[in-house]
Amino acid sequence: MTVGGALLLYAVAVGVILPVGLRRRPDWLVRAPRLGAAAMLAAAWSVLLALLLAGATVALPTSALTPDLAHLIGACLARLRAAYSSPGGVALVVPGQLLSMGLLTRILWVGGWLTLARRTERRRHRLLVRLAGQRMSDGPVVVLDSPATAAYSIAGRHPTVIVTRGAMALLSTPQLDAVLAHEHAHLQARHHRRLAAAALAARSLPCVPLLREMPGRLARLLEMEADELAALDHEPRVLASALVTVGAATSPSGSAGTSGGAAPLAAAGSDAVARVRRLLRPPGRLPRRQRTLTHTAVVALATTPLVLAAAPGLLSLR
């Protein structure tokens, strides 16, 4: 039970306390959005893994860690038999089993539901493109015959960038090129996969602050990363002016992330302001030492629950 308690404490520390620190000092995330996104995802999924393992350690005696499957199964049965033989053991074993099985079932159900919803949304978008879209000659870009001002990407088997005629009429040629580069950056970096992982974590356990805030935080970081990648080949001021132009002409709408892509170019409110400010005044890169520490923290977040769960078994092998 000590291992289970340690895992629960870890989940509370990362899932509840860590977001408070991020709200107070979010600067390093903005300075290294790609690294920050990796750290956020590692933290979120380590919370889910810690909770799954916390319940599993009730039935799985890690001190009996061994390659002998028959011995391990026998040890598990002996642990459960001993636990169910006393009222106090039942009070610990049943909640642990419910936690692990319930959370695992929830993750699988939400994963299936999100996969189906995203596939349906992609089919709807692709049907719209076939009916009202015209493919441009330069790459996988489709012009949608709509007066609305929008540019977004659709990931999947045939990744596509969508831009409306309203956006093309509003933006200059350099601005439009920068916008398309931004959307191509989302596809090339496979941001849709990270957004899907964040959505799955958030919907699986929305009562945990870190998981609940994950999709919004991650989307902001991935938008900034796409801005960085687009700015490698285009003037940052041009992309910033396109953000302002599109943002002034549109109201916030649904995210294209629901179709497997990234959020539309016109972000809402403070997010758009932060992106424009970052493009016009790029923050300094993280020092090498801080980047190394952050990489180490990502690995630690991903492996700590496994190390805590396996520690008694590893020690027993000595």
TORGUSE-472112 format. One record per residue (C-alpha): x, y, z; residue in one letter. Coordinates in steps of 0.25 Angstrom, whole numbers, padded with zeros to 4 digits, always signed. Layout:
// residues N
XYZa;...
***
This chain:
// residues 318
+0000+0000+0000m;+0012+0009+0002t;+0015+0009-0013v;+0000+0012-0016g;+0000+0024-0007g;+0013+0029-0013a;+0007+0028-0027l;-0006+0035-0022l;+0003+0046-0016l;+0010+0048-0029y;-0003+0049-0037a;-0008+0060-0027v;+0006+0067-0028a;+0006+0067-0043v;-0008+0068-0046g;-0013+0079-0036v;+0000+0086-0031i;+0008+0087-0044l;-0003+0096-0051p;-0002+0106-0040v;+0013+0108-0043g;+0010+0109-0058l;+0000+0120-0056r;+0011+0128-0048r;+0022+0126-0057r;+0018+0122-0071p;+0030+0130-0078d;+0039+0117-0081w;+0027+0111-0088l;+0026+0122-0098v;+0041+0123-0100r;+0042+0108-0104a;+0028+0104-0109p;+0032+0091-0115r;+0039+0086-0102l;+0028+0092-0093g;+0017+0084-0101a;+0025+0071-0099a;+0027+0074-0084a;+0012+0077-0083m;+0008+0064-0090l;+0018+0056-0081a;+0012+0062-0069a;-0002+0060-0072a;-0001+0045-0076w;+0008+0042-0064s;-0003+0046-0056v;-0012+0036-0063l;-0002+0025-0062l;+0001+0028-0047a;-0014+0026-0044l;-0015+0013-0052l;-0003+0007-0045l;-0007+0012-0032a;-0020+0003-0033g;-0012-0008-0039a;-0001-0009-0028t;-0013-0013-0019v;-0014-0027-0026a;+0000-0028-0032l;+0010-0030-0022p;+0022-0023-0028t;+0031-0029-0018s;+0029-0042-0025a;+0034-0037-0038l;+0039-0049-0046t;+0040-0054-0061p;+0033-0066-0056d;+0018-0064-0060l;+0012-0075-0052a;+0019-0070-0039h;+0014-0056-0042l;+0000-0060-0044i;+0001-0069-0031g;+0006-0057-0023a;-0005-0048-0028c;-0016-0058-0024l;-0009-0059-0010a;-0009-0044-0009r;-0024-0043-0012l;-0028-0055-0003r;-0020-0049+0008a;-0027-0035+0006a;-0041-0041+0005y;-0039-0049+0017s;-0040-0036+0026s;-0050-0024+0026p;-0039-0014+0025g;-0032-0021+0013g;-0046-0021+0006v;-0047-0006+0008a;-0033-0004+0001l;-0034-0014-0010v;-0048-0011-0015v;-0045+0004-0017p;-0032+0001-0023g;-0038-0009-0033q;-0049+0001-0036l;-0039+0012-0039l;-0031+0004-0049s;-0042-0003-0056m;-0051+0009-0056g;-0040+0019-0061l;-0035+0009-0072l;-0050+0007-0077t;-0052+0022-0077r;-0039+0024-0085i;-0043+0013-0095l;-0057+0018-0097w;-0053+0033-0098v;-0042+0029-0108g;-0052+0021-0117g;-0062+0033-0116w;-0052+0043-0120l;-0046+0035-0132t;-0060+0033-0137l;-0064+0048-0135a;-0051+0052-0142r;-0053+0043-0154r;-0067+0048-0156t;-0062+0062-0156e;-0051+0059-0166r;-0061+0053-0175r;-0070+0065-0174r;-0059+0074-0177h;-0054+0066-0189r;-0069+0065-0194l;-0069+0080-0193l;-0056+0082-0200v;-0060+0073-0212r;-0073+0081-0213l;-0069+0095-0212a;-0053+0094-0212g;-0043+0096-0223q;-0029+0091-0222r;-0018+0100-0224m;-0006+0096-0233s;+0005+0098-0222d;+0003+0087-0213g;-0008+0081-0204p;-0016+0094-0203v;-0031+0095-0206v;-0038+0108-0208v;-0052+0108-0202l;-0062+0116-0208d;-0067+0124-0196s;-0067+0139-0192p;-0063+0135-0178a;-0049+0138-0174t;-0042+0125-0170a;-0029+0117-0172a;-0027+0103-0165y;-0022+0089-0168s;-0028+0076-0168i;-0019+0064-0164a;-0021+0050-0168g;-0017+0040-0179r;-0018+0052-0189h;-0013+0065-0181p;-0019+0077-0187t;-0018+0092-0184v;-0032+0100-0186i;-0032+0114-0189v;-0045+0122-0192t;-0047+0132-0204r;-0051+0142-0193g;-0037+0140-0187a;-0030+0141-0200m;-0037+0154-0204a;-0033+0160-0190l;-0019+0156-0190l;-0007+0161-0198s;+0001+0151-0206t;+0013+0151-0195p;+0002+0150-0184q;-0005+0138-0191l;+0008+0131-0193d;+0012+0132-0178a;-0002+0127-0174v;-0001+0115-0183l;+0013+0112-0177a;+0008+0113-0163h;-0003+0103-0167e;+0007+0094-0174h;+0016+0094-0161a;+0004+0089-0153h;+0003+0077-0163l;+0018+0074-0164q;+0020+0075-0149a;+0008+0065-0147r;+0002+0075-0137h;-0012+0067-0139h;-0006+0055-0131r;-0002+0064-0119r;-0015+0071-0119l;-0022+0057-0119a;-0014+0052-0108a;-0017+0065-0100a;-0032+0063-0103a;-0032+0049-0099l;-0025+0052-0085a;-0035+0064-0082a;-0047+0056-0085r;-0043+0044-0078s;-0041+0051-0065l;-0046+0066-0066p;-0047+0067-0050c;-0031+0068-0050v;-0027+0083-0053p;-0015+0079-0061l;-0023+0070-0070l;-0035+0080-0071r;-0026+0091-0076e;-0017+0083-0085m;-0024+0085-0098p;-0024+0100-0097g;-0010+0101-0092r;-0005+0091-0103l;-0012+0098-0114a;-0006+0111-0111r;+0008+0105-0110l;+0006+0098-0124l;+0001+0111-0130e;+0014+0118-0126m;+0022+0106-0131e;+0016+0107-0144a;+0018+0122-0144d;+0033+0119-0142e;+0034+0109-0153l;+0027+0119-0163a;+0036+0130-0159a;+0048+0122-0163l;+0044+0125-0178d;+0035+0137-0176h;+0036+0151-0170e;+0031+0150-0156p;+0024+0164-0157r;+0017+0159-0169v;+0011+0147-0162l;+0008+0156-0150a;+0000+0166-0159s;-0007+0154-0165a;-0012+0150-0151l;-0017+0164-0148v;-0024+0165-0161t;-0031+0152-0160v;-0034+0154-0146g;-0040+0167-0148a;-0049+0162-0160a;-0054+0149-0152t;-0060+0145-0139s;-0055+0133-0132p;-0060+0120-0137s;-0059+0105-0135g;-0045+0100-0135s;-0041+0092-0148a;-0034+0083-0138g;-0047+0075-0137t;-0044+0070-0151s;-0030+0066-0148g;-0023+0079-0151g;-0019+0090-0143a;-0026+0103-0138a;-0030+0113-0149p;-0021+0124-0151l;-0030+0135-0145a;-0028+0131-0130a;-0037+0138-0120a;-0034+0149-0110g;-0021+0149-0102s;-0016+0137-0110d;-0015+0145-0123a;-0009+0157-0115v;+0002+0148-0109a;+0005+0142-0123r;+0006+0155-0130v;+0015+0161-0118r;+0024+0148-0119r;+0026+0150-0134l;+0029+0164-0133l;+0038+0163-0121r;+0043+0148-0121p;+0047+0144-0107p;+0061+0139-0105g;+0064+0124-0106r;+0065+0116-0093l;+0080+0114-0089p;+0086+0101-0092r;+0086+0097-0077r;+0071+0100-0075q;+0068+0093-0088r;+0075+0081-0083t;+0068+0081-0070l;+0055+0082-0077t;+0058+0070-0085h;+0062+0062-0073t;+0049+0067-0066a;+0041+0061-0078v;+0048+0048-0077v;+0046+0048-0062a;+0031+0051-0063l;+0029+0040-0073a;+0036+0029-0064t;+0034+0033-0050t;+0021+0025-0048p;+0027+0013-0054l;+0039+0014-0045v;+0031+0016-0033l;+0022+0004-0036a;+0034-0005-0039a;+0043+0000-0028a;+0040-0011-0018p;+0041-0022-0028g;+0054-0017-0033l;+0059-0016-0018l;+0055-0030-0015s;+0063-0036-0027l;+0076-0031-0020r;
***
